[in-house]
Amino acid sequence: MTQPDHKDDRRPPRKGRATKDAERRALAKAHASPDRFARPARPGYAVLHVDGGARGAPGPAAIACVIEDATGLRLADHAEAIGLATAAEAEDRALLAGLTRAHELGLARVTARSDSRLLIGHVNGERHIRSTRLVALEADIADRRMRLGTVFFEWIPASANGQAHQLVVRALASGSG
């Protein structure tokens, strides 16, 4: 006597129900409320937008930062390909480069914004850092933060980080040859 195949007895998933994590993420993104906008800059604070990206884990990576004064006037921007890195490393290196540039400009009060929840969680002490490479980068970021003055870290939606993202895309395109 053969055993019945129970796979065939299962009901098909209901429409809109996901069975895999990737499907769940795609559904959540499709049904999410519209992106909220970033808060206006704090009076007297420069705004630093940072972004990093990698094609692979690790793969070719690039970083970018855009620094604006409280009125929205662009003070500086920077983008470069950084070789092979993970996306998390690229985000951290972008923040470090942005804080370094803000220090060079003599800025003492900065709001650093990123669309990476992982990065913002790390620098705000809300998430544990597992990677030894990221631990070293976070130590450099903390040192630069102390030299700079008052720095706030904020998460913003990707749609509000467009200028830095476009610089990363261009740096990745030019860095890949």
N, C-alpha and C positions, 0 to 999 in steps of 0.2 A: 504494500500500500504506500502510495506517495504522499508526502506532506503537501498540504495546500500552500500555494504561494500567497502570503498575506500582503505582499506589496500591491497586488492588484485589488485587494479589498479596501485600500485606503481611499478616502474621499479626496478629490482634487482640492487644492488650496482655493479658498474663496478669493474672488477678485479683489485686488488691493492688499492681499496678505502676502507677506514675504516669508520665505523659508531659509534664506541665506542672509548673512550680515550685509553683503554688498547690496542685495535687493532692499534690505531695510534702510540702509543709508540713502539709496536712490529715492525711495518712497518718501523718506523724511525730508529730503531736499526738495522734492517736487511739491510737497504739501506744506512746506514751511511758510510762515508769514513773511511778507515782504521784508527785505533787509532794512534794518534801522540805520539811521545815519549816525555818524560820529558826533559826539558833543562838540560844541564850539571850544576853541582854545581857552585855557584859563588866562585871565588878564596878566600880562607880564611874563608869560611862559612861551618859549619857543616850542614848536611841535616837530617831533622827529618821527617820520614814517619809515619803517624798515620792512624789508621783505627779502627772503632768500628762497632759492628753489634748486632742486636737483632732478635730473632725469635718471632715475634709478636709485638704488639704495645699497651702496653708494654709486654715484654716477657723476657725470659732468655737472658742476654746480656754479651758481652765480649769486651775488649779493647786490643789494641796492639800498640806498637811503636818500631821503629827501628832507631837508630841514627848512622850516618856514617860521617866520616870526608870528606873533599873536594875531596880526592882521591878515595873514595869509601870503605875505610877500616871501618868495623863495629866496633863502639865503645861500643854500648850497645843495648840491646833489652829487651822488657818487654811485657808480655801478662798475662791477668787474666780475669776470669769470675767475673762480678760485680753484679750479682743478676738480679732483674727485672728492666728493663729500656727500653726506646724507642731507636730506632736507632740514632736519633739526640742527645739524651743524651749520648749515648755510644761514638759517634764521639767526642763530647765536652770533655768528661772525658778522652778519649784517648789523645787528644791534651794537656789537663792539665797535665796528667801523663808524657807525653813526654817532655813538657817544664820543668817540675819539675826535671826530670832525667837529662836534658841538663844542668840545673842550678847546680845540684849536681856534674856534671862532670867538672864544671868551664868553660863551653862554653859561649862566649859572643856574637858570631855572628852565627845565625841559620836561615836556610830556612826551614820552616815547610810546608810539603806537605800533601795534603789529596785529596781523590777522591770524597769528599762530597762538592758539590757546595754550599749547604746550610751553612755548617760550614765556608767555606772560605768567603762566602758573609757576614756572621755575624761578623767574626773577622776583616774583612776589612771595616766594616761599610757600606756595600752596601745593606744589607737587614735588615729589622726591625725584632726584636726578639719578638715573641708573648708569648711564654711559660715562666711562672715565674721560673720554674726550670732551663731553659736555661739562663735566665737573670742572675741568681746567678752564674752559671758555667762560663758565659762570663765575669763576674766581676772578678772571680778568675783567669781566663786566662789573662785578661788585667793586673792584679797585677803581675802575674808571668812573663809576657812579659816585664814589666817595670823593674823588678829585674834582668832579664837576660841580657838585652842590646839590640842589634839590631836584630829584628826578622822580616822576610818577610814571608807572607803566600801565598802559591800558590796552585791552583787547578791542579791536574794531572789526566789523565785517569786511570781508575781502573787497566788496564793492566800494568801500570807503578808502581802500589802500591802493587804488588804481595806478597812481603815478609811480610809486615804488615798484609795483608789480610789472608795469610796462618796461621799466628800466632793467629788471631781472630778465624778462623775456628777450630783450635786445642783447643783453650781455651773454645769455646762453646761446643765442643764435650766432653772435660774432665769435664766441669762445669755442664753438664746436667746429669752426673752420668753414 
